[in-house]
């Protein structure tokens, strides 16, 4: 009996060690995700003439970004998705700049040339976004009453979170954002982390929380999106998104106050509406910001 109990105990320890090891690997992938690659770069858009900027974000992380001065003092800050860089946003920056807006793009924390130790799934990124607003308001060429934000995927979620707490953000476009971090982790864990969601998602998140000293479970845009009203909100989502299911945006839209608009895009992948539906995307987003930041 003692031998059997010892073997069971050792087997349990081995199982826990295996789960912990794989969970640690998962947490490393979550906190330092791989980079997306795009068919464009800044050189693809010769009309964009950047001013390089640096902004101190949460926990003193130095964020590296670009400012594109427009013909008008209205500014749109562009927030990229989870594991992404400002390169994702250059095509959007181009059409907004062409419409006369000043535009600010940046590499989010722990991405490319920006500082910060970890990607935190919105915990610190929402604070970074407020730091960028602080920076923008200090510029003489920016009208502090005409600042909007457009974010894709996690960028859309942090745009909601930041705007809910900062009234200086006058308009928000949320493109394919999630409604709550726990829900999107369960739905897209395998896509981003490349491990089975069960049983590794909760183990990975727990280890990532401990390593980065964060609590991802509190990242819930759906709980605060109503605070954006009466400032305008445009929510965009692919109707067949398999990475961040469209139900996330439907929940955010239902919880939001007026004025609000929902555009469900067909036949595009997660966060790809900007390229798959490019003419209509540019027209809708430009019109939204022209009306909101006039």
FIKOL-638018 format. One record per residue (C-alpha): residue number from 1; residue in one letter; x, y, z. Coordinates in steps of 0.25 Angstrom, whole numbers, plus 2048, in hexadecimal, padded with zeros to 3 digits. Layout:
REM residues N
+-----+------+-----+-----+-----+
: seq : type :  c1 :  c2 :  c3 :
+-----+------+-----+-----+-----+
: NUM :    A :   X :   Y :   Z :
...
+-----+------+-----+-----+-----+
***
This chain:
REM residues 294
+-----+------+-----+-----+-----+
: seq : type :  c1 :  c2 :  c3 :
+-----+------+-----+-----+-----+
:   1 :    X : 800 : 800 : 800 :
:   2 :    X : 80B : 809 : 804 :
:   3 :    X : 812 : 806 : 7F6 :
:   4 :    X : 806 : 809 : 7EF :
:   5 :    X : 803 : 816 : 7F6 :
:   6 :    X : 812 : 81A : 7F4 :
:   7 :    X : 810 : 817 : 7E5 :
:   8 :    X : 803 : 81F : 7E4 :
:   9 :    X : 80A : 82B : 7EB :
:  10 :    X : 816 : 82B : 7E2 :
:  11 :    X : 80D : 829 : 7D6 :
:  12 :    X : 805 : 835 : 7DB :
:  13 :    X : 812 : 83D : 7DD :
:  14 :    X : 816 : 83A : 7CF :
:  15 :    X : 809 : 83E : 7C9 :
:  16 :    X : 809 : 84B : 7D0 :
:  17 :    X : 818 : 84D : 7CC :
:  18 :    X : 814 : 84B : 7BD :
:  19 :    X : 808 : 854 : 7BE :
:  20 :    X : 810 : 85F : 7C5 :
:  21 :    X : 81B : 85E : 7BA :
:  22 :    X : 811 : 85F : 7AF :
:  23 :    X : 80A : 86A : 7B6 :
:  24 :    X : 817 : 871 : 7B7 :
:  25 :    X : 81A : 870 : 7A8 :
:  26 :    X : 80C : 875 : 7A6 :
:  27 :    X : 80E : 881 : 7AF :
:  28 :    X : 81A : 884 : 7A7 :
:  29 :    X : 813 : 884 : 79A :
:  30 :    X : 808 : 88C : 7A0 :
:  31 :    X : 811 : 897 : 7A6 :
:  32 :    X : 81A : 897 : 79A :
:  33 :    X : 811 : 893 : 78E :
:  34 :    X : 817 : 891 : 780 :
:  35 :    X : 817 : 89D : 776 :
:  36 :    X : 80D : 89E : 76B :
:  37 :    X : 812 : 8A1 : 75D :
:  38 :    X : 80C : 8AB : 753 :
:  39 :    X : 80E : 8AE : 744 :
:  40 :    X : 810 : 8BC : 747 :
:  41 :    X : 81A : 8C5 : 74E :
:  42 :    X : 81B : 8D4 : 751 :
:  43 :    X : 822 : 8D5 : 743 :
:  44 :    X : 815 : 8D0 : 73D :
:  45 :    X : 80E : 8DD : 740 :
:  46 :    X : 817 : 8E9 : 73B :
:  47 :    X : 80D : 8F3 : 73F :
:  48 :    X : 80F : 8F0 : 74E :
:  49 :    X : 81A : 8F9 : 753 :
:  50 :    X : 81D : 8F4 : 762 :
:  51 :    X : 822 : 8FB : 76E :
:  52 :    X : 828 : 8F1 : 777 :
:  53 :    X : 823 : 8F2 : 785 :
:  54 :    X : 825 : 8EC : 793 :
:  55 :    X : 81B : 8EB : 79E :
:  56 :    X : 81C : 8E6 : 7AC :
:  57 :    X : 811 : 8DC : 7AF :
:  58 :    X : 80D : 8D4 : 7BB :
:  59 :    X : 818 : 8CF : 7C4 :
:  60 :    X : 821 : 8D9 : 7BD :
:  61 :    X : 822 : 8D0 : 7B0 :
:  62 :    X : 827 : 8D9 : 7A4 :
:  63 :    X : 81D : 8D8 : 798 :
:  64 :    X : 823 : 8DA : 78A :
:  65 :    X : 81A : 8E1 : 780 :
:  66 :    X : 817 : 8E9 : 774 :
:  67 :    X : 80F : 8F6 : 773 :
:  68 :    X : 80A : 8FA : 765 :
:  69 :    X : 806 : 909 : 766 :
:  70 :    X : 7F9 : 90C : 75E :
:  71 :    X : 7F2 : 918 : 758 :
:  72 :    X : 7E9 : 919 : 764 :
:  73 :    X : 7EB : 918 : 773 :
:  74 :    X : 7E2 : 90C : 775 :
:  75 :    X : 7EA : 900 : 779 :
:  76 :    X : 7E8 : 8F1 : 778 :
:  77 :    X : 7F0 : 8E8 : 780 :
:  78 :    X : 7F1 : 8DA : 77A :
:  79 :    X : 7F3 : 8CE : 783 :
:  80 :    X : 7F8 : 8C0 : 77D :
:  81 :    X : 7F3 : 8B2 : 781 :
:  82 :    X : 7F9 : 8A8 : 78B :
:  83 :    X : 807 : 8A5 : 787 :
:  84 :    X : 807 : 8AF : 77C :
:  85 :    X : 80F : 8BC : 779 :
:  86 :    X : 80B : 8C9 : 772 :
:  87 :    X : 80E : 8C3 : 765 :
:  88 :    X : 800 : 8BD : 765 :
:  89 :    X : 7FA : 8CB : 766 :
:  90 :    X : 802 : 8D2 : 75A :
:  91 :    X : 7F7 : 8D0 : 750 :
:  92 :    X : 7ED : 8D6 : 759 :
:  93 :    X : 7F6 : 8E2 : 75D :
:  94 :    X : 7F7 : 8E5 : 74E :
:  95 :    X : 7E9 : 8E7 : 74B :
:  96 :    X : 7E6 : 8EF : 758 :
:  97 :    X : 7F2 : 8F7 : 755 :
:  98 :    X : 7ED : 8F9 : 747 :
:  99 :    X : 7E0 : 8FE : 74D :
: 100 :    X : 7E8 : 909 : 754 :
: 101 :    X : 7E9 : 902 : 762 :
: 102 :    X : 7F6 : 902 : 76A :
: 103 :    X : 7F9 : 8F3 : 76E :
: 104 :    X : 801 : 8ED : 778 :
: 105 :    X : 805 : 8DE : 777 :
: 106 :    X : 80E : 8D7 : 781 :
: 107 :    X : 814 : 8CA : 785 :
: 108 :    X : 80D : 8C4 : 791 :
: 109 :    X : 815 : 8C0 : 79D :
: 110 :    X : 81F : 8B4 : 79B :
: 111 :    X : 81D : 8B5 : 78C :
: 112 :    X : 829 : 8B9 : 782 :
: 113 :    X : 830 : 8C6 : 787 :
: 114 :    X : 826 : 8C9 : 793 :
: 115 :    X : 82A : 8C6 : 7A1 :
: 116 :    X : 823 : 8BD : 7AC :
: 117 :    X : 826 : 8AF : 7B0 :
: 118 :    X : 819 : 8A8 : 7AC :
: 119 :    X : 80C : 8A9 : 7A3 :
: 120 :    X : 801 : 8AA : 7AE :
: 121 :    X : 7F4 : 8A7 : 7A6 :
: 122 :    X : 7EF : 8B5 : 7A9 :
: 123 :    X : 7F2 : 8B7 : 7B8 :
: 124 :    X : 7FE : 8C1 : 7B6 :
: 125 :    X : 7FB : 8C4 : 7A7 :
: 126 :    X : 7EE : 8CC : 7AB :
: 127 :    X : 7F7 : 8D5 : 7B4 :
: 128 :    X : 801 : 8D6 : 7A9 :
: 129 :    X : 7F6 : 8DC : 7A0 :
: 130 :    X : 7F2 : 8E6 : 7AA :
: 131 :    X : 801 : 8EA : 7AB :
: 132 :    X : 801 : 8EC : 79C :
: 133 :    X : 7F5 : 8F5 : 79D :
: 134 :    X : 7FC : 8FD : 7A8 :
: 135 :    X : 808 : 8FF : 79E :
: 136 :    X : 7FE : 903 : 793 :
: 137 :    X : 7F8 : 90E : 79B :
: 138 :    X : 805 : 914 : 79E :
: 139 :    X : 808 : 916 : 78F :
: 140 :    X : 804 : 924 : 789 :
: 141 :    X : 800 : 91E : 77C :
: 142 :    X : 7F5 : 916 : 783 :
: 143 :    X : 7E7 : 91B : 787 :
: 144 :    X : 7E5 : 914 : 795 :
: 145 :    X : 7D6 : 914 : 792 :
: 146 :    X : 7D8 : 90C : 785 :
: 147 :    X : 7DF : 8FF : 789 :
: 148 :    X : 7D9 : 8F1 : 784 :
: 149 :    X : 7DE : 8E3 : 785 :
: 150 :    X : 7DD : 8D7 : 77B :
: 151 :    X : 7E2 : 8CA : 780 :
: 152 :    X : 7E2 : 8BC : 779 :
: 153 :    X : 7E0 : 8AF : 781 :
: 154 :    X : 7E7 : 8B1 : 78F :
: 155 :    X : 7E9 : 8C0 : 78B :
: 156 :    X : 7DA : 8C1 : 789 :
: 157 :    X : 7D8 : 8BC : 797 :
: 158 :    X : 7E2 : 8C5 : 79E :
: 159 :    X : 7DC : 8D1 : 796 :
: 160 :    X : 7CF : 8CE : 79D :
: 161 :    X : 7D5 : 8CC : 7AB :
: 162 :    X : 7DD : 8D9 : 7A9 :
: 163 :    X : 7D2 : 8E1 : 7A4 :
: 164 :    X : 7C9 : 8DC : 7AF :
: 165 :    X : 7D2 : 8E3 : 7BA :
: 166 :    X : 7D7 : 8EF : 7B2 :
: 167 :    X : 7CD : 8F9 : 7AD :
: 168 :    X : 7D8 : 8FF : 7A4 :
: 169 :    X : 7D6 : 8F4 : 79A :
: 170 :    X : 7CB : 8FA : 792 :
: 171 :    X : 7C8 : 8EE : 788 :
: 172 :    X : 7CB : 8DF : 787 :
: 173 :    X : 7CC : 8D5 : 77C :
: 174 :    X : 7CD : 8C7 : 781 :
: 175 :    X : 7D0 : 8BD : 776 :
: 176 :    X : 7CF : 8AF : 77A :
: 177 :    X : 7D1 : 8B1 : 789 :
: 178 :    X : 7CE : 8A7 : 794 :
: 179 :    X : 7C3 : 8A9 : 79E :
: 180 :    X : 7CB : 8A2 : 7AA :
: 181 :    X : 7D9 : 89C : 7AB :
: 182 :    X : 7D5 : 88F : 7B1 :
: 183 :    X : 7CB : 88C : 7A6 :
: 184 :    X : 7D4 : 88F : 79B :
: 185 :    X : 7DF : 887 : 7A1 :
: 186 :    X : 7D6 : 87B : 7A1 :
: 187 :    X : 7D2 : 87D : 793 :
: 188 :    X : 7DF : 881 : 78C :
: 189 :    X : 7EA : 87B : 795 :
: 190 :    X : 7EE : 870 : 78B :
: 191 :    X : 7EF : 87A : 780 :
: 192 :    X : 7F8 : 884 : 787 :
: 193 :    X : 800 : 87B : 791 :
: 194 :    X : 800 : 86E : 788 :
: 195 :    X : 7FC : 865 : 794 :
: 196 :    X : 7EF : 85E : 797 :
: 197 :    X : 7E6 : 867 : 79F :
: 198 :    X : 7E3 : 85B : 7A8 :
: 199 :    X : 7E9 : 85A : 7B2 :
: 200 :    X : 7F4 : 864 : 7AF :
: 201 :    X : 7EC : 871 : 7AE :
: 202 :    X : 7EA : 873 : 7BD :
: 203 :    X : 7F8 : 86E : 7C0 :
: 204 :    X : 7FE : 877 : 7B6 :
: 205 :    X : 7F6 : 883 : 7BA :
: 206 :    X : 7F9 : 881 : 7C9 :
: 207 :    X : 808 : 880 : 7C7 :
: 208 :    X : 808 : 88C : 7BE :
: 209 :    X : 800 : 894 : 7C8 :
: 210 :    X : 80B : 890 : 7D3 :
: 211 :    X : 816 : 893 : 7CA :
: 212 :    X : 811 : 8A1 : 7C5 :
: 213 :    X : 80A : 8A4 : 7D2 :
: 214 :    X : 7FD : 8A7 : 7CB :
: 215 :    X : 7EF : 8A2 : 7CC :
: 216 :    X : 7EA : 89F : 7BE :
: 217 :    X : 7DC : 89B : 7C3 :
: 218 :    X : 7D9 : 8AA : 7C6 :
: 219 :    X : 7DA : 8AE : 7B7 :
: 220 :    X : 7CC : 8AF : 7B4 :
: 221 :    X : 7C8 : 8BA : 7AA :
: 222 :    X : 7B9 : 8B5 : 7AA :
: 223 :    X : 7B8 : 8BA : 7B8 :
: 224 :    X : 7BC : 8C8 : 7B5 :
: 225 :    X : 7B9 : 8CB : 7A7 :
: 226 :    X : 7AC : 8D2 : 7AB :
: 227 :    X : 7B5 : 8DD : 7B2 :
: 228 :    X : 7B9 : 8E2 : 7A4 :
: 229 :    X : 7AB : 8E8 : 7A1 :
: 230 :    X : 7A8 : 8F3 : 79D :
: 231 :    X : 7B5 : 8F2 : 795 :
: 232 :    X : 7B3 : 8EB : 788 :
: 233 :    X : 7B7 : 8DC : 786 :
: 234 :    X : 7B9 : 8D4 : 779 :
: 235 :    X : 7BB : 8C5 : 77B :
: 236 :    X : 7C0 : 8BD : 76F :
: 237 :    X : 7C1 : 8AE : 76E :
: 238 :    X : 7C1 : 8A3 : 764 :
: 239 :    X : 7B5 : 89B : 765 :
: 240 :    X : 7BC : 88D : 764 :
: 241 :    X : 7C8 : 891 : 76C :
: 242 :    X : 7CE : 883 : 772 :
: 243 :    X : 7D9 : 88A : 77A :
: 244 :    X : 7D1 : 894 : 782 :
: 245 :    X : 7C2 : 890 : 780 :
: 246 :    X : 7B8 : 89A : 77C :
: 247 :    X : 7B0 : 898 : 788 :
: 248 :    X : 7BB : 8A1 : 78F :
: 249 :    X : 7B7 : 8AD : 787 :
: 250 :    X : 7A8 : 8AA : 788 :
: 251 :    X : 7AA : 8AA : 798 :
: 252 :    X : 7B2 : 8B7 : 797 :
: 253 :    X : 7A8 : 8BD : 78E :
: 254 :    X : 79C : 8B9 : 797 :
: 255 :    X : 7A2 : 8BF : 7A3 :
: 256 :    X : 7A6 : 8CC : 79D :
: 257 :    X : 79E : 8D8 : 79E :
: 258 :    X : 79A : 8E2 : 792 :
: 259 :    X : 79F : 8E6 : 789 :
: 260 :    X : 7A5 : 8D9 : 783 :
: 261 :    X : 7A6 : 8D2 : 776 :
: 262 :    X : 7A9 : 8C3 : 773 :
: 263 :    X : 7AE : 8BF : 765 :
: 264 :    X : 7B0 : 8B0 : 763 :
: 265 :    X : 7B9 : 8AD : 758 :
: 266 :    X : 7B7 : 8A0 : 750 :
: 267 :    X : 7C2 : 898 : 749 :
: 268 :    X : 7CE : 89D : 751 :
: 269 :    X : 7D7 : 897 : 75C :
: 270 :    X : 7DA : 89C : 769 :
: 271 :    X : 7DE : 8AA : 769 :
: 272 :    X : 7DF : 8AA : 759 :
: 273 :    X : 7D3 : 8B3 : 756 :
: 274 :    X : 7DD : 8BF : 754 :
: 275 :    X : 7E2 : 8B7 : 747 :
: 276 :    X : 7D7 : 8AE : 743 :
: 277 :    X : 7CD : 8B9 : 743 :
: 278 :    X : 7D7 : 8C4 : 741 :
: 279 :    X : 7CE : 8CF : 73A :
: 280 :    X : 7C2 : 8CE : 743 :
: 281 :    X : 7CB : 8CD : 74F :
: 282 :    X : 7D2 : 8D9 : 74C :
: 283 :    X : 7C5 : 8E1 : 749 :
: 284 :    X : 7BE : 8DC : 755 :
: 285 :    X : 7CA : 8DF : 75F :
: 286 :    X : 7CD : 8EC : 758 :
: 287 :    X : 7BE : 8F1 : 759 :
: 288 :    X : 7BD : 8EC : 767 :
: 289 :    X : 7C9 : 8F5 : 76C :
: 290 :    X : 7C5 : 901 : 763 :
: 291 :    X : 7B8 : 901 : 76A :
: 292 :    X : 7BD : 8FE : 778 :
: 293 :    X : 7C9 : 907 : 778 :
: 294 :    X : 7C4 : 913 : 770 :
+-----+------+-----+-----+-----+
***
